[in-house]
Amino acid sequence: MRRVPTLSLKLLAPSLAALALAGCSASYQEPIAAAPAPVSASETDAYSLNEFFAAYDEASLAMSPVSKSYRGIRDSDYGLWDDVSDEAEEAEHRFLQGSLGEMVAAFGDEDLSEQDQLSYRLFEQMAERRASLYPFREYGFLFDHRRGAHTNIPAFLINIHRVSEPQHAEAYVERIAGIGPQLDTLIAEARERADAGTMPPDWVYPYVISDLENLIDAGSGNAVLEDFATKLDGLGLDAGLRDLFLNRATMAWNESARPGYQRLLTEMRRQQAIAPTDDGIWRLPQGEQYYAALLRNYTTTDLSADEIHNIGLREVERIHGEMRAIMDQVGFEGSLQEFFEFTRTDDQFFYTSREEYVADAQAAIDRLGERMPEFFGVLPTDPLIIKPVEAFRERSAGKAFYQRPAPDGSRPGTYYVNLYNLRDMSKNELEALAYHEGLPGHHLQLSIQTQLGDLPAFRRFGGVTAYSEGWGLYSEELGKDMGFYTDPYSDFGRLGMELWRACRLVVDTGIHSKRWTREEAIDYLAENTPNPQGDIVKAIERYITTPGQATAYMIGKLKIMELRARARDELGDDFDIRGFHDAILTSGPVPLSIMEENVMKWVESERGG
């Protein structure tokens, strides 16, 4: 999945397709694969670093209508997709690296403020991380069981493309008409990569094929057209105009989107017949170097695969010990593995109603929200909603995830829960999941980040996985510090989720560095975690197709815990948990080394005060 300079998109491979909708049919113009010239800061001495970043952001957004939509910008590009071609990726790379060179030339010797120095360093490091992965840009899987335009396009239209006036409806129809050309570009790239040996393992294809068949077979009753009809109803249009919009959308789907999905289905069936059976990316040319680059990018450390693997083994042993203490607390007699089996199978630990799950998750977040001012000086300003994952993607989506709010307040923060199989969503884990994705986790972190209006846009809307997911995992344990997990089984669920992240260090490196098979990794999780089999299989399949990403959670959380302990030791009775958290959150996402610098600067300021 390619990246846009200003925003690491989780829902769509970026593209910039010039589309025009005329009457009931769409005409397609070839993508423009040119990027603007690198942002220059040398034309005037009065040009500040923040003005440089503003110009960079404006030029970046011009390349990405999709990024504009995530930001809540609805302009003349609102009906366009981004350019997903190789040429566009190369152009974006030149633009980012060229802009970096311009920044260094113009501001490298400047006497910058402390905040500008941080922005300078963060932009420099962001560009360096992107450059480190650029040689491996053709190693990514464009379509797998979790990601790809086959599900991301519908999710984007449903969740991001707002329709608050007729022009927005026109843009929605335009985007439907652009689905076919968008898919064709990606199909051609996927075919070329597959023929060169870069494709997912064979077990991935039944998932992708099933999703495609479901979408195609739904016909005019598919999720996109249903969403569009609902959004039209919200406009209060007269019946004739509403029907005209809906008819045009249906025709665009039948003439562009549906045939495009059918062509993708044909290609996925072709690839399935030649797909490899090995799981790790070690099988790719320079696979070892690629994995090392991914680990550096996701963790923002120089830890090797072996070092990460051993940290995982150490943490698994520690958490197992804490779990045995809970076994004693509840009076369970038997081995830890027998306790795992009890908690993963006994009916008392599972819901029978989706509505009940959502209600209990909301109640958990509401209770914790009341105590937020005691632990945080800066609080979220955006509303938070809980929403089940949509039916069209719930079979393949993860168990829970978060979608950030729009900066203009037009879209709330959304905590998605996957309730496809309630036996995969234990009551024991409900609190920890809610705290991770909602409060005090991603919703707090991303609401604060989005509203940091005085910072450059690449800091407000960018991301560093070890920072963001480390914070999410830290938030799970913070819930205990705040007085929650009063039920020992819920605390066991918290430990189970922490154990899950520790095991990720073991199995991710096991698969991609130590050449474990999918089955060996599944067996490791089954032996060492209380998670149900469905949860385990889905997780291992995720780690296989998204190498390295899962290691960031525990590495980031351990760093935050280390810094908190260090700050508490140095400040003693003067340690203020609210100030510590604000020191972490109010700079936006940063590499772990810079997080440490920020915390220690806060410690020094507290000591001086």
C-alpha positions in Angstrom: 0.0 0.0 0.0 1.5 3.3 -1.1 1.8 6.3 1.1 0.8 9.9 0.5 3.3 12.5 1.9 0.8 14.1 4.2 -1.2 11.2 5.3 -0.7 7.5 5.8 -4.0 6.2 4.4 -5.4 3.0 6.0 -8.4 2.8 3.8 -7.3 3.4 0.2 -4.2 3.1 -2.0 -3.7 6.7 -3.1 -4.5 7.7 -6.6 -5.3 10.8 -8.7 -7.7 9.9 -11.5 -9.2 12.6 -13.6 -12.8 11.7 -14.0 -15.8 13.5 -15.6 -19.4 12.5 -15.3 -21.6 13.6 -18.1 -25.3 12.5 -18.1 -25.4 8.9 -17.1 -22.0 7.8 -18.3 -18.5 8.6 -17.2 -15.5 9.5 -19.4 -12.0 8.6 -18.1 -8.9 10.7 -18.6 -5.5 9.1 -18.1 -4.0 9.8 -14.7 -1.6 12.7 -14.5 1.5 11.1 -13.0 3.3 14.4 -12.5 4.0 15.8 -9.0 4.6 19.5 -8.3 8.2 20.7 -8.1 9.7 20.3 -4.6 8.5 23.1 -2.3 11.1 25.8 -2.4 11.9 28.0 0.6 14.8 29.9 -0.8 12.9 32.6 -2.8 12.5 35.0 0.1 14.2 35.6 3.4 10.8 36.2 5.0 9.6 32.6 4.1 9.3 30.9 7.5 9.6 27.2 8.2 5.8 27.0 9.0 5.1 28.6 5.6 7.3 26.0 4.0 5.3 23.2 5.6 2.0 24.9 4.7 3.1 25.0 1.0 4.3 21.4 1.2 0.9 20.4 2.6 -1.0 22.3 0.0 1.0 20.7 -2.8 0.6 17.3 -1.3 -3.2 17.6 -1.0 -3.3 18.7 -4.6 -2.0 15.2 -5.4 -4.5 13.4 -3.2 -8.3 14.1 -3.4 -8.7 11.1 -1.0 -6.6 12.9 1.6 -8.7 16.0 1.1 -11.8 14.0 1.9 -10.3 12.6 5.1 -9.6 16.1 6.1 -13.2 17.2 5.4 -12.2 19.3 2.4 -14.9 19.2 -0.3 -13.8 21.2 -3.3 -13.7 20.7 -7.1 -11.7 17.4 -6.6 -14.3 15.9 -4.3 -15.4 13.4 -7.0 -11.9 12.2 -7.9 -9.8 9.3 -6.8 -6.0 9.4 -6.4 -3.5 8.1 -8.9 -2.4 4.6 -7.9 0.1 4.2 -10.8 3.8 3.4 -10.4 4.6 6.7 -12.1 2.6 8.6 -9.4 4.4 6.8 -6.6 7.8 7.8 -8.2 6.6 11.4 -8.6 5.6 11.6 -5.0 8.9 10.1 -3.9 10.8 12.8 -5.9 8.5 15.5 -4.5 9.1 14.5 -0.8 12.8 14.0 -1.1 13.2 17.1 -3.2 11.2 19.1 -0.6 13.5 17.7 2.1 16.5 18.9 0.2 15.0 22.4 -0.1 14.2 22.5 3.6 17.7 21.5 4.6 19.2 24.1 2.2 17.0 26.9 3.4 16.7 26.3 7.1 19.5 23.9 8.1 21.6 26.8 9.4 18.7 28.9 10.8 18.3 29.7 14.5 14.9 28.0 14.8 12.5 28.0 17.8 12.3 24.8 19.9 9.0 23.8 18.2 10.4 24.6 14.7 13.5 22.5 15.5 11.2 19.6 16.4 9.2 20.0 13.2 12.4 20.2 11.2 13.7 16.9 12.7 10.3 15.1 12.4 10.0 16.0 8.7 13.6 14.9 8.1 13.1 11.6 9.8 9.7 11.0 8.2 11.3 11.5 4.7 14.2 9.2 5.7 11.8 6.4 6.8 9.9 6.7 3.5 13.1 6.6 1.5 14.3 3.5 3.4 11.2 1.6 2.1 11.1 3.1 -1.4 13.5 0.4 -2.8 10.9 -2.2 -1.8 7.8 -0.4 -3.1 6.8 -3.3 -5.3 6.9 -5.8 -2.5 3.5 -4.8 -1.1 0.4 -6.8 -1.7 -2.2 -4.7 -3.4 -5.0 -7.1 -2.6 -5.2 -9.3 0.4 -7.8 -10.6 2.8 -7.7 -7.4 4.9 -6.8 -4.5 2.6 -7.2 -3.4 -0.9 -9.5 -1.4 -3.2 -12.0 -4.2 -3.3 -13.2 -3.4 0.2 -11.5 -0.1 0.8 -13.4 1.8 -1.9 -16.8 0.9 -0.5 -15.6 1.7 3.1 -14.3 5.1 2.0 -17.5 6.0 0.2 -19.7 4.9 3.1 -17.6 6.3 6.0 -15.7 9.3 4.5 -17.6 10.7 1.5 -20.2 13.0 3.1 -23.3 14.2 1.2 -24.7 17.4 2.6 -25.6 19.2 -0.6 -26.5 18.1 -4.2 -22.9 18.8 -5.4 -21.6 16.2 -3.0 -24.1 13.7 -4.4 -22.8 14.5 -7.9 -19.3 13.8 -6.6 -20.4 10.5 -5.1 -21.8 9.4 -8.5 -18.5 10.6 -10.1 -16.5 8.4 -7.7 -18.7 5.4 -8.4 -18.0 6.0 -12.2 -14.3 6.1 -11.4 -14.1 2.8 -9.6 -13.6 0.8 -12.9 -10.6 2.8 -14.1 -9.2 2.8 -10.5 -9.4 -1.0 -10.3 -7.9 -1.4 -13.7 -4.7 0.4 -12.7 -4.4 -1.7 -9.6 -5.2 -4.9 -11.4 -2.4 -4.2 -13.9 0.1 -3.5 -11.1 -1.0 -6.6 -9.2 -0.7 -8.8 -12.3 2.8 -7.5 -12.9 3.9 -8.1 -9.4 2.4 -11.5 -9.3 4.2 -12.5 -12.5 7.4 -11.4 -10.8 6.7 -13.6 -7.8 5.3 -11.0 -5.4 1.9 -12.1 -4.3 0.2 -13.2 -1.1 0.2 -16.9 0.0 -2.4 -19.2 -1.5 -4.7 -19.2 1.5 -5.4 -15.4 1.0 -7.3 -15.8 -2.2 -10.4 -17.5 -1.1 -11.1 -14.5 1.2 -10.6 -12.0 -1.5 -12.6 -14.0 -4.0 -15.5 -14.4 -1.5 -15.6 -10.6 -0.8 -15.6 -9.9 -4.5 -18.3 -12.5 -5.3 -20.5 -11.1 -2.5 -20.1 -7.5 -3.8 -20.8 -8.5 -7.4 -23.7 -10.8 -6.5 -25.4 -8.0 -4.5 -26.1 -6.2 -7.7 -28.0 -2.9 -7.1 -28.6 -3.9 -3.5 -24.9 -3.5 -2.7 -23.7 -1.5 0.3 -22.5 1.5 -1.7 -25.8 2.1 -3.5 -27.7 1.5 -0.2 -25.5 4.1 1.5 -26.0 6.6 -1.3 -29.7 6.2 -1.2 -29.6 6.9 2.6 -27.5 9.9 2.1 -29.8 11.2 -0.6 -32.8 10.9 1.8 -30.9 13.1 4.2 -30.8 15.9 1.6 -34.6 16.3 1.5 -34.6 16.4 -2.3 -37.9 16.2 -4.3 -38.6 12.6 -5.4 -37.7 13.2 -9.1 -34.3 14.6 -8.4 -33.6 11.9 -5.8 -34.5 9.2 -8.3 -32.4 10.8 -11.0 -29.3 10.8 -8.7 -29.9 7.2 -7.7 -30.5 6.0 -11.2 -27.3 7.7 -12.4 -25.4 6.0 -9.5 -26.9 2.6 -10.4 -25.9 3.1 -14.0 -22.4 4.1 -13.0 -22.1 1.1 -10.8 -23.3 -1.3 -13.6 -21.2 0.3 -16.3 -18.0 0.9 -14.4 -17.7 -0.5 -10.9 -19.3 -3.9 -11.3 -17.3 -4.8 -14.5 -14.2 -3.5 -12.8 -14.8 -5.8 -9.8 -15.5 -8.7 -12.2 -12.1 -8.1 -14.0 -10.5 -8.1 -10.5 -12.2 -11.3 -9.7 -10.8 -12.9 -12.9 -7.3 -11.8 -12.0 -7.6 -13.0 -8.4 -8.6 -16.5 -9.7 -5.7 -16.5 -12.0 -3.3 -15.6 -9.2 -4.8 -18.2 -6.9 -3.6 -20.9 -9.3 0.0 -19.8 -9.1 0.2 -18.4 -5.6 3.0 -19.5 -3.3 2.6 -21.7 -0.3 5.3 -20.2 1.9 4.1 -17.4 4.2 7.0 -15.2 5.3 8.5 -12.3 3.2 11.9 -14.0 3.5 10.8 -15.7 0.2 11.0 -12.4 -1.6 14.2 -11.1 -3.2 16.1 -9.1 -0.5 13.3 -10.3 1.9 15.6 -10.1 4.9 16.6 -6.5 4.1 13.0 -5.6 3.5 11.9 -7.0 6.8 14.7 -5.2 8.7 13.5 -1.9 7.0 9.9 -2.6 8.0 10.9 -3.2 11.6 12.9 0.1 11.7 10.1 2.0 10.2 7.3 0.6 12.5 9.2 0.6 15.8 11.5 3.6 15.0 14.3 1.7 16.7 17.3 -0.3 15.5 16.2 -3.5 17.2 16.9 -6.6 15.1 14.4 -9.3 14.5 16.2 -11.6 17.0 16.2 -8.8 19.7 12.5 -8.2 19.1 11.8 -12.0 19.2 13.6 -12.3 22.6 11.8 -9.3 24.1 8.6 -11.1 23.1 9.6 -14.3 24.9 10.5 -12.4 28.0 7.2 -10.5 28.1 5.2 -13.7 27.5 6.8 -15.3 30.5 6.1 -12.2 32.7 2.5 -11.9 31.7 1.9 -15.7 32.2 3.1 -15.2 35.8 0.6 -12.4 36.4 -2.2 -14.5 34.9 -1.4 -17.4 37.3 -2.0 -14.9 40.1 -5.5 -14.2 38.8 -6.1 -18.0 38.5 -5.3 -18.2 42.3 -7.6 -15.2 42.9 -10.6 -16.8 41.3 -9.9 -20.2 42.8 -9.3 -22.0 39.5 -7.5 -25.4 39.9 -5.5 -26.6 36.9 -2.8 -25.5 34.5 -2.6 -22.1 32.8 -3.5 -23.8 29.5 -6.6 -25.3 31.1 -7.6 -21.9 32.4 -7.1 -20.5 28.9 -9.5 -23.2 27.6 -12.0 -22.4 30.3 -12.1 -18.7 29.5 -12.2 -19.2 25.7 -15.1 -21.7 25.7 -17.3 -21.1 28.8 -20.6 -19.4 27.8 -20.5 -17.0 30.7 -17.7 -15.1 28.9 -19.6 -14.3 25.7 -22.4 -12.1 24.5 -25.5 -13.4 22.6 -26.5 -10.0 21.4 -24.7 -7.4 19.4 -26.7 -4.6 21.0 -25.7 -5.7 24.4 -22.0 -5.7 23.5 -22.2 -2.1 22.1 -24.2 -0.9 25.1 -21.6 -2.4 27.6 -18.7 -0.9 25.6 -20.4 2.5 25.7 -20.9 2.2 29.4 -17.3 1.3 30.0 -16.1 4.4 28.0 -18.6 6.6 29.8 -17.4 5.5 33.2 -13.8 6.0 32.4 -14.5 9.4 30.7 -15.7 10.8 34.1 -12.2 10.3 35.5 -10.3 11.7 32.6 -9.6 15.2 34.2 -7.7 13.5 37.0 -5.2 12.0 34.6 -5.0 14.4 31.7 -4.6 18.1 31.4 -5.6 18.2 27.7 -8.9 16.5 26.9 -10.5 15.4 23.6 -12.8 17.9 21.9 -14.4 15.6 19.4 -17.4 13.3 20.1 -16.9 9.5 20.1 -19.3 7.0 18.7 -19.2 3.2 18.7 -20.2 1.4 15.4 -20.3 -2.2 14.4 -18.2 -3.0 11.3 -20.3 -3.0 8.2 -21.6 -6.3 6.9 -19.7 -6.1 3.6 -16.3 -6.2 5.3 -16.9 -7.8 8.7 -15.8 -11.2 7.7 -12.3 -10.1 6.9 -11.9 -7.0 9.0 -10.0 -6.9 12.3 -11.8 -7.3 15.6 -11.6 -3.5 16.5 -10.2 -0.3 15.1 -10.6 3.4 15.2 -11.3 6.1 12.6 -10.1 9.6 13.5 -12.5 12.6 13.5 -12.5 15.2 10.8 -10.6 18.4 11.7 -13.7 20.6 11.0 -15.9 18.6 13.4 -18.0 17.2 10.6 -17.1 13.6 11.4 -16.8 12.1 15.0 -14.2 9.7 16.1 -15.5 6.2 15.5 -14.6 3.1 17.5 -15.5 0.1 15.2 -16.2 -3.3 16.8 -16.4 -6.4 14.6 -19.3 -8.4 15.8 -19.4 -10.9 12.9 -18.7 -13.7 15.4 -19.6 -12.9 19.0 -17.5 -15.9 20.2 -14.4 -14.0 19.0 -15.4 -11.0 21.2 -15.0 -12.1 24.8 -16.6 -10.1 27.6 -13.2 -10.4 29.4 -11.6 -8.2 26.7 -14.4 -5.6 26.4 -12.9 -3.0 28.8 -9.4 -3.3 27.4 -10.6 -3.0 23.8 -12.7 0.1 24.6 -9.9 1.8 26.4 -7.5 1.1 23.6 -9.6 2.3 20.7 -11.7 4.9 22.6 -10.8 6.5 25.9 -8.1 7.1 27.0 -6.6 5.5 23.8 -6.8 6.4 20.2 -9.7 8.8 20.5 -8.0 10.9 23.1 -4.7 10.7 21.2 -6.0 11.5 17.7 -8.5 14.1 18.8 -5.7 16.0 20.5 -3.4 15.5 17.6 -6.0 16.6 15.0 -6.8 19.8 17.0 -3.1 20.9 17.3 -3.8 23.8 15.0 -0.5 25.5 15.6 1.6 22.6 14.3 2.3 21.7 10.7 -0.2 19.5 8.9 2.2 16.6 8.5 2.4 16.4 12.3 -1.4 16.8 12.9 -2.4 14.2 10.3 0.6 11.9 10.0 1.4 8.9 12.1 4.2 6.9 13.8 3.0 3.4 14.5 5.1 2.7 17.6 3.8 6.0 19.1 0.2 5.6 18.3 -0.2 1.9 19.0 2.2 2.0 21.9 -0.2 4.7 23.4 -3.2 2.4 22.7 -1.6 -0.5 24.5 -0.4 1.7 27.3 -4.0 3.0 27.7 -5.2 -0.5 28.4 -3.0 -0.7 31.5 -3.7 2.9 32.4 -7.3 1.9 32.8 -6.2 -0.3 35.7 -4.3 2.7 37.2 -7.5 4.7 36.9 -9.4 2.2 39.1 -11.1 -0.1 36.5 -11.0 -3.8 35.7 -12.6 -4.5 39.1 -13.8 -7.9 37.9 -10.7 -10.2 38.0 -11.8 -11.8 34.7 -11.8 -8.4 33.1 -8.3 -7.8 34.4 -7.4 -11.3 33.0 -8.8 -10.0 29.7 -6.5 -7.0 29.9 -3.5 -9.2 30.5 -4.7 -11.5 27.7 -4.6 -8.5 25.3 -1.1 -7.5 26.5 0.0 -11.1 26.1 -1.4 -11.0 22.6 0.9 -8.1 21.8 3.9 -9.8 23.4 3.2 -12.9 21.4 3.1 -10.7 18.2 6.8 -10.0 18.8 7.4 -13.7 18.7 5.3 -14.8 15.9 5.8 -11.9 13.5 9.6 -12.3 13.7 9.1 -16.1 13.7 7.2 -16.0 10.4 9.3 -13.4 8.6 12.7 -14.0 10.0 12.8 -17.5 11.4 10.7 -19.0 8.6 7.9 -20.3 10.7 4.9 -21.6 8.8 1.4 -20.3 9.2 0.5 -23.4 11.2 3.5 -23.1 13.5 2.6 -19.6 14.3 -1.1 -20.5 14.9 0.0 -23.3 17.3 2.2 -20.9 19.2 -0.7 -18.6 19.9 -3.0 -21.5 20.7 -0.6 -22.7 23.3 0.3 -19.4 24.9 -2.8 -17.2 24.7 -6.5 -17.6 25.9 -7.8 -16.3 22.5 -10.3 -18.4 20.6 -9.2 -20.3 17.4 -10.9 -17.9 15.1 -9.2 -15.0 16.7 -5.8 -16.7 16.4 -6.2 -17.7 12.8 -7.3 -14.2 11.8 -4.4 -12.6 13.7 -1.7 -14.8 12.1 -3.1 -14.2 8.7 -2.9 -10.5 9.4 0.8 -10.7 10.5 1.7 -12.7 7.4 0.3 -10.0 5.0 1.3 -7.0 7.0 4.9 -7.8 8.1 6.4 -5.9 11.0 3.5 -3.6 11.9 2.3 -5.7 14.8 5.7 -5.4 16.6 5.1 -1.7 17.2 2.5 -2.0 19.9 4.5 -3.7 22.6 7.8 -1.9 21.7 6.0 1.5 22.0 4.1 0.6 25.2 7.3 -0.6 26.9 9.0 2.7 26.1 6.1 4.7 27.6 6.1 2.6 30.7 9.9 3.0 31.0 9.7 6.8 30.6 6.9 7.0 33.2 8.9 5.0 35.7 11.9 7.1 35.1 10.0 10.4 35.4 8.4 9.2 38.6 11.7 8.2 40.1 13.3 11.6 39.2 10.5 13.8 40.4 9.3 11.8 43.4 6.3 13.5 45.0 6.4 16.2 42.4 5.5 13.7 39.6 2.2 14.8 38.0 0.6 12.1 35.8 -1.4 14.7 33.9 1.8 16.6 33.0 3.5 13.3 31.9 0.6 12.4 29.6 0.4 15.9 28.1 4.2 15.7 27.4 3.5 12.5 25.4 0.4 13.7 23.6 0.7 17.4 22.8 3.6 17.1 20.3 1.7 14.7 18.1 3.2 11.4 16.9 7.0 11.2 17.2 9.6 8.5 17.0 10.3 6.8 20.3 13.7 8.5 20.7 12.1 12.0 20.4 9.3 10.9 22.8 12.0 10.2 25.3 13.5 13.7 24.7 10.2 15.4 25.1 9.5 13.6 28.4 12.9 14.4 29.8 12.5 18.0 28.9 9.3 18.0 30.8 11.0 16.4 33.8 13.7 19.1 33.7 11.0 21.8 33.5 9.2 20.3 36.5 12.4 20.0 38.5 13.2 23.6 37.7 9.7 24.8 38.7 
